[in-house]
Amino acid sequence: MTVYADVTDEELKRRGLLIMTVNGIGAVLQANYVTLYLIYAPKEKRIKYFKLVAILDVGCLALVILVVLLAFQQNFRIAIVGL
């Protein structure tokens, strides 16, 4: 999840192509790992994993992005995200 946040951070800055590229590749590799895990995992673990993904990865990341975009101006957004 940290990789996705870093990609979003670099998108906010509109510069940092190298870091965005490296983090994007990391996100793809992570997605491949998770996909392979889900292919070979037992059904109970798959269901549990999908619930966790829905809550943590999708829900929390969407909430953070929404709050940052709606609550702060562009210049302050970069400071809030962590730079």
N, C-alpha and C positions, 0 to 999 in steps of 0.2 A: 504494500500500500504506500510505502514511503516513496517508491519510484514514481508512482502516479502523481503524488503531491509535488515532487520535484519537477516533473514535466509541466504541471500546471503553473508552478512558480516561474519557470523559464518562459512560459507563454505570456505570463503577466508582464515580464520585463521586455519582451519583444526583441531580445538579443540573447546571445548565449546559445547559438546554434549547435556548437559542439556538445555542450552539456545536455541539451535537449535530445540530441541524437543518441548519445550514450545511454541516457536514462530511458529513451524509447526502446532501444535494443534490449535493455535489461527488463523492461516491462513485457516485451515479446517472449523473451526466454522464460520469464516467470510464468507467463500464461501457458507456454508449452509444457512446463513442468506440472502445473496444476491439471492440465488436460490429460496428460499421461497418468497422473495419479487417479483421476476420476475414471479413466478407462478400466483400470485394474482394481479399483477399490470395491469392497462389498457394498451391496445396495444400501444398508443402514448407514454406513459411513458417508456415502454419496449424498443421501438426504440431509444428514446433519451438516455436511460441508456446504451444501447449497443454502441452507438456512443461515449459516454463519456468514457466507459471502454476501447474501442479500442484506443482512443487518450491518455488518462491519464495513466491507469494502464499498458497497454501493451506497448504502444509506448514510454512513458517517462522512464519506468523501463528498457526497452531494450536499450534505448539510454544511460542511465547512466551506465549500466553494460558494454556496448560496449566501451564507452569512458574510463572507469576505467581499463578494461582489456587490451586495446590497447595502452593507453597513458602512463601507469605507470608500473614500475617493481614491483615484488611481495612484497618486504619489504615496499615500499612506498604506495602500494595499501591499506594496512591495515590502515595506517595513513589517507589516503584520505577518506576512507569509514566512518571514525569517531572514531577510537580508538586511 
